[in-house]
Amino acid sequence: MTTLTAFKAYDVRGRIPTELNDDLAYKIGQAYAAFVKPKRVCVGRDIRLSSQQLCEALVRGLTDSGVDVADIGLCGTEGVYFATFAEGFDGGIMVTASHNPPDYNGMKFVREQSKPISADTGLMDMARLIETGQLPPRAATPGRLTQIDTRASYDAHLLGYVDLDKLKPLKVVVNAGNGGAGMVVDRLEPKLPFQFIKIHHEPDGTFPNGVPNPMLEENRQPTIDAIVKHKADVGLAWDGDFDRCFFFDEQGTFIEGYYLVGLLAEVFLKREKGARIVHDPRLTWNTLDIVARSGGKAVLSKSGHAFIKQVMRECDGAYGGEMSAHHYFRDFAYCDSGMIPWLVVLQVMSETGKSLSQLVGERMRLFPASGEINRKLDPSSGGAKAILEKAQKHYAPQARAVDHTDGLSVEFDDWRFNLRASNTEPLVRLNVESRGDEALMKARTAELLKLMES
């Protein structure tokens, strides 16, 4: 029995061709057909050099199993989400490895209404079907393959989140990281009053300017330089499949995703009084404060897109946000989009006449945060469990509150922290925030890091 290393917590992702190849892609198509039992499925792919071939093998696995497939072509992950819910498909599969190096690829899976399939909702069942060879025989009548173009309806849906008459001619730096985001920006451009300054814009699966991952500090400088050079109003950057959107203010300062969650929560609570806003436990005080002031109801969820989407559905959340730059919208089938956030934020800037630094600056002063700090786990030290137990033993006795929704959250009167194991990598992740005291936040962060490393 073969062990499939490419099957992860939320998706399939691995090195080409050792961990993921055409043969496995074909079998994944068969396994998806056997597990989901769909009649009609849409598939899309990112701009990686290996994506088209993998997509073709995946489609053969699906059609040989009797499933009709609609190929929506090059898109972002949200293109598959959109097509699945808007066109009423029984499921969707996106071929992408997001921000991984060029020699990686992968797949993300949804069922009807774009409900995610992750490790605990079917992904490991699919892996077992492949590992044990329990795949369906070739169907007597193969499924049909058609090409459909959902770009116009997707673009129209995106623009439905803003009032075009209220938008002002802002100067906007956009950095697609040679991923797929530039294709959407180009299509929206004629309908928007913005002046776009485009860097690393052309889709290029070799990623000549490095992997498209704005979470890495070394990848931010080109965006910062362009903002300063062109005196832009705002800067935007995306990862490869553009399901995450990152913001820079007019001075070129990178704005932590945490503060965007609060800003977007406020917008959606103005649009819908009393709405529920879903958030993750890593950093919370700013979000809780804004939601309470705006008359909404904050709902806590474990970090990770599968968990957030589930909670969004359960409570019918209008908007959900993670500090990792994933933003979720009820009208987008509770899915995350990297395009809706910047359109909404640029409308706020247009309407208020405020810069991004003015919109989030006060919140950053009120609730200074460390940003996420990652530390590699030493297997000999007992892993994340041992680190979390050590932190709990040290801090919990004096704490005002302790929560285990996701890892360990410990709260005091004037500061709090969350410590959790990564769902996708051998890392432990730390976030610290305080009430208006940056020096305290920094001191507690240093203290925690010392405890983690001892």
Secondary structure, DSSP 4 states (H G I P E B T S, - for coil): ----TTB-SSSEEEETTTTS-HHHHHHHHHHHHHHH--SEEEEEE-S-TTHHHHHHHHHHHHHHTT-EEEEEEE--HHHHHHHHHHTT-SEEEEE--TTS-TTEEEEEEEEGGG-B--GGGTHHHHHHHHHTT-PPPPPSSPPPEEE---HHHHHHHHHTTS-GGG----EEEEE-TTSSHHHHHHHHGGGS--EEEEES-S--TT-TT--S-TTSGGGTHHHHHHHHHHT-SEEEEE-TT--SEEEE-TT-PEEPHHHHHHHHHHHHHHHSTT-EEEE-SSS-HHHHHHHHHTT-EEEE--SSHHHHHHHHHHHT-SEEE-TTS-EEEGGGTTEE-SSHHHHHHHHHHHHH---HHHHHHHHHHHS-B---EEEE--GGGTHHHHHHHHHHHHHGGG-SEEE-SSSEEEE-SSEEEEEEE-SSSSEEEEEEEESS-HHHHHHHHHHHHHHHH-
